[in-house]
Amino acid sequence: MKKIFVILAGLAILYAAYIGVSLMLLPSVSDLQKRRASMTIQVRDWHGNYHPFVVGPKNRYWTSGAAFRRK
């Protein structure tokens, strides 16, 4: 019984370490707090080809958040 508990505890620790490392390797999101910042991301279409997509004010179809607010 003790051996099973030790194995389960070890697996839980390994899983927690995996989650921690995965979170640390995520890209920085500090640029998202700049309201006027634009970024280009790569988007894959249904054929598997990647295309650049501009996110932010430099996108000609971009609408500001103020346009969605109710009056």
C-alpha positions as CSV (number, residue, x, y, z in Angstrom):
1,M,0.0,0.0,0.0
2,K,2.9,2.4,0.9
3,K,4.5,1.6,-2.5
4,I,1.4,2.6,-4.4
5,F,1.2,5.9,-2.5
6,V,4.8,6.7,-3.2
7,I,4.3,6.0,-6.9
8,L,1.2,8.1,-7.1
9,A,2.9,10.9,-5.2
10,G,5.9,10.7,-7.5
11,L,3.6,10.9,-10.5
12,A,1.8,13.9,-9.1
13,I,5.1,15.7,-8.5
14,L,6.3,14.9,-12.1
15,Y,3.0,16.2,-13.5
16,A,3.2,19.4,-11.4
17,A,6.8,19.9,-12.7
18,Y,5.6,19.4,-16.3
19,I,2.8,22.0,-15.8
20,G,5.3,24.4,-14.3
21,V,7.8,24.1,-17.1
22,S,5.1,24.3,-19.7
23,L,3.9,27.6,-18.2
24,M,7.4,29.0,-18.0
25,L,8.0,28.3,-21.7
26,L,5.0,30.3,-22.9
27,P,5.7,33.5,-24.8
28,S,5.5,36.8,-23.1
29,V,2.2,38.6,-23.2
30,S,3.5,42.0,-22.0
31,D,3.0,43.6,-25.4
32,L,-0.7,43.0,-25.1
33,Q,-1.1,45.8,-22.5
34,K,0.0,48.4,-25.1
35,R,-3.3,49.6,-26.7
36,R,-1.7,50.8,-30.0
37,A,0.6,47.8,-30.5
38,S,0.1,45.6,-33.5
39,M,1.5,42.2,-34.1
40,T,1.6,39.7,-36.9
41,I,0.8,36.1,-36.3
42,Q,1.0,33.1,-38.6
43,V,-2.4,31.5,-39.3
44,R,-2.8,28.2,-41.0
45,D,-5.5,27.7,-43.5
46,W,-7.4,24.5,-44.3
47,H,-4.8,23.5,-46.9
48,G,-2.0,23.7,-44.2
49,N,-0.4,26.8,-45.6
50,Y,0.6,29.6,-43.3
51,H,-0.4,33.2,-43.9
52,P,0.5,36.4,-42.0
53,F,-2.4,38.0,-40.0
54,V,-2.1,41.5,-38.4
55,V,-3.7,41.8,-35.0
56,G,-4.3,45.3,-33.7
57,P,-4.8,48.8,-35.1
58,K,-2.7,48.3,-38.2
59,N,-5.3,45.8,-39.5
60,R,-7.6,47.7,-41.8
61,Y,-10.6,45.8,-40.4
62,W,-9.7,46.5,-36.8
63,T,-12.5,48.0,-34.6
64,S,-11.6,49.7,-31.3
65,G,-13.1,48.4,-28.1
66,A,-14.9,51.7,-27.6
67,A,-17.1,50.9,-30.6
68,F,-18.5,47.9,-28.7
69,R,-19.4,49.7,-25.5
70,R,-23.1,50.4,-24.8
71,K,-24.2,53.9,-24.3
